[in-house]
Amino acid sequence: MNRSLGLLGAPSPGQARGSDWQAIIGSPWFLIATVWLAFYWQLGAVPLYDLDEGAFTEATREMLASGNYITPHKDGEPRYDKPILIYWLQAISVKALGLNEFALRLPSAIAATLWLLALWLFVRRQVDTSTATLAGLTMALGLQVAIIGKAAVADAVLNLFIALAFFDIYRWRLKPTSATLLRIYAWLGLGFLTKGPVAVFFPLLGSFLYFASLRDLRRWARAVFAPLGWLVFIAVAGPWYLAIFLQDGLGFFNAFFLDHNVGRFGGIKHGHDGFPGYYFVMLPLVLLPFSGWFLSLLPAVKALWNEPLDRFLVLWFVTVFAFFSFSETKLPHYLVYGITPLFILMARHRERLRNRWLAFLPPILFMLLLAALPHLLEPIAAQAHRLHEQAMFASADHVLDWTYQLAALGGLLALLGLLWMPTPALWQRLVAAGVIQTLVVFGALVPRVFEVMQAPVKEAAYIARELALPTVVYQTNMPSFSVYRQAITPEVALPAPGQLVFLRLDKLQTLIQQAGIEQTGNQLAKGPFIKGPLVELYRRGPVVLLKLE
């Protein structure tokens, strides 16, 4: 008799529960609900964060205010950090919905949704529908993907086009049609219009390695040197690059290609350096709560290599991981360019996940850290030496209240319950863990972090907007202040009487010292010096708003 069946052949309670979970997780409605939770829930609930969101969105605001849709500007100065597409998308959203956090972040949420849809359609065709749905769930619930899907920056849009290019490269190898090849070049062109060379480099290098592993480089070369394909690429990306050259000369090209691309690989930008093995440490964090699931694939690398689809996915990931490991500038979200294939591999080989501790230890440790965070603030704050950091830790002590602790402890208990449940399968329970993690991170943690770090910037900007006085920034780079003030806020070396001055708290003493300097003859060559009282209008957390009388 089959021992997996209960009395008279009926399913056992454990099997029934497992099939119920399978029905829920495999439902398209559950996937749709998860996409909403990951990319749209709380989308406009928190202020813009500095530096990244503030810089992108201020450039978009100034684009709309000035009518210059060619050269992005931030606080009146050209912003050559990124190409134009993300600003256009944000401008369309703001035109339709107004200047607010939801509208500014909506293009990223839509791009993340389309990115997930592209993954689902690819996996459904190459594998099956249930694997496609599971791959989509793991992608949506992965920590870093959810973060960039809710951020008013270019990364979700870029990853959409990188994924579309890779998916069509694999389709073209199976069935080399002209339509598929031209579509690849269109994705490369749109990616180049979003973030430049990185959108072309990884599909080209990854496809080269894949075709080389199959000893099929002649066909790869035929695709890479297709004249019509490059005409499509130029038609998509070329007009704007020509327009900015005609408007600004070589300014964008020197700053973007040499400084922000070559410079990031060969040098450290904005202090974003890393240690040897940085991405080995970051990868498990980026993949939370599915880090253990990914690790369960490592013993099967040889088997994966022997299957063409799996080999393609492995090389896609390895290309990105290896390249950025050698880059001098390191940031966790760079790995996202290469983790789309990992979600497919995990879903495709879900039965390899058999060890409950391997599966659940990473998300449990992460949730334990979140639960312990209120108790860790004091020792962490003791290591902070800058005034604005000390002020933020003092504020955090109030916002990480009992409701936060209840949410974090509830998430921890729920994960422990999933760990010890006998059924369903581990991968099904990890999907539930992803839902719990998303609820705690974006429902409890993120709003409180942004309340401490960014809400004071927003409040100071509203005060400055109401006062309608000339306003400047002093030694502080928080461009979201200009977004909320809805006006350019130039940075000055020395404020003038009658101006409002926005600055970070640790810069206040420097300003006070400068304000007390008397102007003398031998100092004239250094520029004018200010004197007179500073009237404090607002102080909260890391920022101060002053008026110079």
KARA-V703939 format. One record per backbone hydrogen bond with DSSP energy under -0.5 kcal/mol. CO is the residue of the C=O (numbers start at 1). NH is the residue of the N-H. If there is no record, write none. Layout:
CO;NH / CO;NH
This chain:
1;3 / 2;5 / 4;12 / 6;9 / 7;10 / 10;6 / 12;16 / 13;17 / 14;18 / 15;19 / 16;20 / 17;21 / 18;22 / 19;23 / 20;24 / 21;25 / 22;26 / 24;27 / 27;31 / 28;32 / 29;33 / 30;34 / 31;35 / 32;36 / 33;37 / 34;38 / 35;39 / 35;40 / 36;40 / 36;41 / 40;43 / 42;45 / 49;53 / 49;54 / 51;55 / 52;56 / 53;57 / 54;58 / 55;59 / 56;60 / 57;61 / 58;62 / 59;63 / 60;64 / 61;65 / 62;66 / 63;67 / 67;69 / 70;72 / 72;79 / 74;77 / 77;74 / 78;80 / 84;87 / 84;88 / 85;89 / 86;90 / 87;91 / 88;92 / 89;93 / 90;94 / 91;95 / 92;96 / 93;97 / 94;98 / 98;100 / 100;104 / 101;105 / 102;106 / 103;107 / 105;108 / 105;109 / 106;110 / 107;111 / 108;112 / 109;113 / 110;114 / 111;115 / 112;116 / 113;117 / 114;118 / 115;119 / 116;120 / 117;121 / 118;122 / 119;123 / 120;124 / 121;125 / 122;126 / 123;127 / 123;128 / 128;132 / 129;133 / 130;134 / 131;135 / 132;136 / 133;137 / 134;138 / 135;139 / 136;140 / 137;141 / 138;142 / 139;142 / 142;146 / 143;147 / 144;148 / 145;149 / 146;150 / 147;150 / 148;151 / 151;153 / 154;158 / 155;159 / 156;160 / 157;161 / 158;162 / 159;163 / 160;164 / 161;165 / 162;166 / 163;167 / 164;168 / 165;169 / 166;170 / 167;171 / 168;172 / 169;173 / 170;174 / 171;175 / 175;177 / 177;181 / 178;182 / 179;183 / 180;184 / 181;185 / 182;186 / 183;187 / 184;188 / 185;189 / 186;190 / 187;191 / 188;192 / 189;193 / 190;194 / 191;194 / 191;195 / 191;196 / 192;196 / 193;85 / 195;198 / 196;199 / 197;200 / 197;201 / 198;202 / 200;204 / 201;205 / 202;206 / 203;207 / 204;208 / 205;209 / 206;210 / 207;211 / 208;212 / 209;213 / 210;214 / 211;216 / 212;215 / 216;219 / 216;220 / 217;221 / 218;222 / 219;223 / 220;224 / 221;225 / 223;226 / 225;227 / 226;230 / 227;231 / 228;232 / 229;233 / 230;234 / 231;235 / 232;236 / 233;237 / 234;238 / 237;241 / 238;242 / 239;243 / 240;244 / 241;245 / 242;246 / 243;247 / 244;248 / 245;249 / 248;251 / 250;254 / 251;255 / 252;256 / 253;257 / 253;258 / 254;258 / 254;259 / 255;260 / 256;261 / 257;262 / 258;263 / 261;265 / 262;266 / 263;267 / 264;329 / 265;328 / 267;269 / 269;272 / 271;273 / 272;330 / 275;278 / 277;280 / 277;281 / 278;282 / 279;283 / 280;284 / 281;285 / 282;286 / 283;287 / 285;288 / 286;144 / 287;290 / 288;143 / 290;294 / 291;295 / 292;296 / 294;297 / 294;298 / 295;298 / 297;300 / 298;301 / 300;304 / 301;305 / 302;306 / 304;307 / 306;308 / 307;311 / 308;312 / 309;313 / 310;314 / 311;315 / 312;316 / 313;317 / 314;318 / 315;319 / 316;320 / 317;321 / 318;322 / 319;323 / 320;324 / 321;325 / 322;326 / 323;326 / 323;327 / 328;330 / 331;334 / 332;335 / 333;336 / 334;337 / 335;338 / 336;339 / 336;340 / 339;343 / 340;343 / 340;344 / 341;345 / 342;346 / 343;347 / 344;348 / 345;349 / 347;350 / 349;352 / 350;353 / 352;354 / 354;356 / 355;359 / 356;360 / 357;361 / 360;364 / 361;365 / 362;366 / 363;367 / 364;368 / 365;369 / 366;370 / 367;371 / 368;372 / 369;373 / 370;373 / 372;375 / 372;376 / 373;376 / 373;377 / 376;380 / 377;381 / 378;382 / 379;383 / 380;383 / 381;384 / 386;390 / 387;391 / 388;392 / 389;393 / 390;394 / 391;395 / 392;396 / 393;397 / 395;398 / 395;399 / 396;400 / 399;401 / 401;405 / 402;406 / 403;407 / 404;408 / 405;409 / 406;410 / 407;411 / 408;412 / 409;413 / 410;414 / 411;415 / 412;416 / 413;417 / 414;418 / 415;419 / 416;420 / 417;421 / 425;429 / 426;430 / 427;431 / 428;432 / 429;433 / 430;434 / 431;435 / 432;436 / 433;437 / 434;438 / 435;439 / 436;440 / 437;441 / 438;442 / 439;443 / 440;444 / 440;445 / 441;446 / 444;448 / 445;448 / 445;449 / 446;450 / 447;451 / 448;452 / 449;453 / 450;454 / 450;455 / 454;458 / 455;459 / 456;460 / 457;461 / 458;462 / 459;463 / 460;464 / 461;465 / 462;466 / 463;467 / 464;468 / 464;469 / 470;500 / 472;502 / 473;475 / 473;492 / 474;504 / 476;478 / 478;481 / 479;482 / 479;483 / 480;484 / 481;485 / 482;486 / 482;487 / 488;490 / 490;473 / 496;499 / 499;548 / 500;472 / 501;546 / 502;474 / 503;544 / 504;507 / 505;508 / 507;511 / 508;512 / 509;513 / 510;514 / 511;515 / 512;516 / 514;517 / 515;532 / 520;523 / 520;524 / 521;524 / 523;526 / 524;527 / 533;535 / 533;549 / 534;536 / 535;537 / 535;547 / 538;545 / 540;543 / 542;505 / 543;540 / 544;503 / 545;537 / 545;538 / 546;501 / 547;535 / 547;549 / 548;498
